[in-house]
Amino acid sequence: MLDNLSEAGRYLGQAMRLMVGVPEYSTYVTHMETTHPDQPVMSYEEFFRERQDARYGSGNGKVGGCC
């Protein structure tokens, strides 16, 4: 039961970070290493900037992204 509680705590923490917009760099790195080992991994600064652009727009005058 303690393992399930610990795992639930990790998921809750991740959900809270996502709700307030804190990017999860370690999750990204793990995903890239296991799923896309042939592709380069962004630095933390590149990752953070990309996440900010995805959330708030890329400075192109549009709010919210593509349209």
C-alpha positions as CSV (number, residue, x, y, z in Angstrom):
1,M,0.0,0.0,0.0
2,L,2.9,2.4,0.8
3,D,4.2,1.9,-2.8
4,N,0.7,2.9,-4.2
5,L,0.6,5.9,-1.9
6,S,4.1,7.0,-2.9
7,E,3.2,6.6,-6.5
8,A,0.0,8.5,-6.1
9,G,2.0,11.3,-4.4
10,R,4.3,11.5,-7.4
11,Y,1.5,11.7,-9.8
12,L,-0.3,14.3,-7.7
13,G,2.9,16.4,-7.5
14,Q,3.4,16.2,-11.3
15,A,-0.2,17.2,-11.8
16,M,0.2,20.2,-9.5
17,R,3.3,21.3,-11.4
18,L,1.6,21.0,-14.7
19,M,-1.4,23.0,-13.5
20,V,0.8,25.9,-12.5
21,G,2.9,25.6,-15.6
22,V,6.2,24.3,-14.2
23,P,7.7,22.1,-16.9
24,E,8.9,18.7,-16.0
25,Y,12.4,18.5,-17.6
26,S,13.3,15.2,-16.1
27,T,10.2,13.5,-17.6
28,Y,11.1,15.0,-21.0
29,V,14.7,13.8,-20.8
30,T,13.5,10.2,-19.8
31,H,11.0,10.2,-22.7
32,M,13.6,11.4,-25.2
33,E,16.2,8.8,-24.1
34,T,13.7,5.9,-24.2
35,T,11.5,6.9,-27.1
36,H,13.7,9.0,-29.4
37,P,17.3,7.9,-28.6
38,D,18.5,9.1,-32.1
39,Q,17.3,12.7,-31.5
40,P,19.2,15.4,-29.5
41,V,17.8,16.3,-26.1
42,M,17.2,20.1,-25.5
43,S,19.1,21.8,-22.7
44,Y,16.9,22.9,-19.8
45,E,17.0,26.4,-21.0
46,E,15.8,25.4,-24.5
47,F,13.1,23.1,-23.0
48,F,11.9,25.9,-20.7
49,R,11.7,28.4,-23.5
50,E,9.9,25.9,-25.8
51,R,7.3,25.2,-23.0
52,Q,6.8,28.9,-22.4
53,D,6.3,29.5,-26.1
54,A,3.9,26.6,-26.3
55,R,1.9,28.0,-23.4
56,Y,1.9,31.7,-24.1
57,G,2.7,32.0,-27.7
58,S,6.0,32.5,-29.5
59,G,6.1,36.2,-29.6
60,N,4.4,36.4,-33.0
61,G,1.6,38.6,-31.7
62,K,-0.8,35.8,-31.4
63,V,-2.1,34.7,-28.0
64,G,-2.4,30.9,-27.5
65,G,-0.6,29.5,-30.5
66,C,-1.4,28.6,-34.0
67,C,-4.4,30.5,-35.2
